[in-house]
């Protein structure tokens, strides 16, 4: 199926029988164009359904109504919801977003930050690929040039940077405490990627909950993982090779939990009768799984929305102080967790 070619400024100039510079002058509402010529150009624009390049127009006007949004990956269901919150907030104030997918590549993330700077966007909302270590220095540099920036995953607020955060250690701590309350003692954790700064914080919360319950932290139950479905599959296969299986698993996120559940079922284990599962994020599909997933909810939409709102506030008032916004998480209990089976020793 052939795609419909979009009209260009050259097409408009040809139909209106004027120069490209004249079309540009009409689009940017400059003076010095006669009324008949202006009407002819506007008529051609309407007939051709020509849409000027918003970023290019804003560059010429030295004022942008575009805000860059940089995310690690569009394939993780966390980020479409995050972007939707940001886009809704931007649209309400007459701004559009320029979405950059870094493909989990820190170098690509830095390249996008530089690209957005060159395009003179009005602000940047970024979720770091590997935490702040790689990209935060670039963000701080941009902020020093008075570019409003909000960061999900920033280590701490920086000059001109709004930090969007949750208690990463608290997320896993509440998950483990829930499982302990159900009688589980052999609890495993498929962790986030070791390269991400949140991995250590979540491991700390996991360990803290066990230590407070006077339980030994068992290294074999800590499995290096990631945020993808395949990480859940690989991590579960590793746990199933152990002599003593865990009776419960905390997954790095809901996608990983899906991989865990599918692998357990493949090997004949029942969820939650044999092994209980807790995810993290509460993505839209979490409640639709079989069984519906117990998970630690993050206010994903609101995080994107508030990040964008704070950028917009700083566009209007560049003198606003740096701030840190802490978001609350909560445990959403569904049917993937149950009391430990009495058959488990």
Steps between C-alpha positions, in 0.01 A plus 500: 500500500652831392538768765365847431780750444478805719500837330821699529571870502624457142159365397329801654736742325439328165118506532492859627757605239723670755845437644568271795609807695156657445324187629728505806417866560127427487529197728698702756262799468766743389416845362566618147281249311210643300150385591433329160829309524434403864150375408640300208757332724246426775263354243777270371588396855138409568451309176823304540446449875855615555624483860816700573781337696431622852857455621647683202248782534575538867874512429446794262278672756752422779208370707407136519173339599656155482628305801735205461416173675781243520417146617711181518262283294151520357455122530465506879131571583615733779613768257195543271297580813773738622510674160120523487496691829769736370330554166162572659654768721692654210200504266285682755746790489542505122827309488593188303756234584796363302540137609846340501541125555853428624477121449664439841820658367664764725698644208185536292331670796780757516477553124128570532557750779749683277264481203217654701734774617591581139131516409450745787205319650324679784588230753590134544340217694738204526496156657858384527601175329755389762430744777668838534863391464518522120262778404446716807813712440361592157161583651664721761699678229181569304325622813783747561408647160150566639330207329225365731558130565311236698664162558350168601773313683725794587723428798416837650370839390751713316502865408203552270405130507179356642554150639210252474547214744348213693652306788660217304601313814150548639350330194672166559474529878120517489488213248708274726306602811179397325645157423637461852154575633370208292748267666765487226861468608676388183456816292694568180558825313564533126670838507511795258804515270817527713601802289206705626535698820159387623618137509709551814229705671239233436735227621557702817124516563468128432781414742379742764156335517658156547748621762223670699315166498816329637545305178827428322553659160565211264722605205362227273158664525636827361497461121648765270226594257358789304172658400394277210286191465805290415666603825209345688532179300877474549480589868231241566694228321795582726284479814347170388847348485547549876466211742257696717254702296377835628137514605471860377667724242520879477551611138684812385181618329171366369647392165752286683218362717315392185810310392521339845137386499515359147819304576367361826184380324710344224680292763179396676510741795181671610477871574435578781432152645864396461684830453374855561603786270522876560568746217584870497335790311134387460498538123151490339523128413592396858137459605421295188757225552418146611519530792463877538831636623575626849728797439645814652329785318686806382295807392646480149261739326526755780880485495503593133237766548665669798838486333360689201304745716816593686683561173215727385510690829872565453450614142267768632712576806869411454578619852314213668711297739623149433265242646466131574162331461455174691215279382327248723480134406249247630454127504212379282406149614349267243496124448866424421589481871361266766600355838793260485389145432525274805673246274794738463773444758 
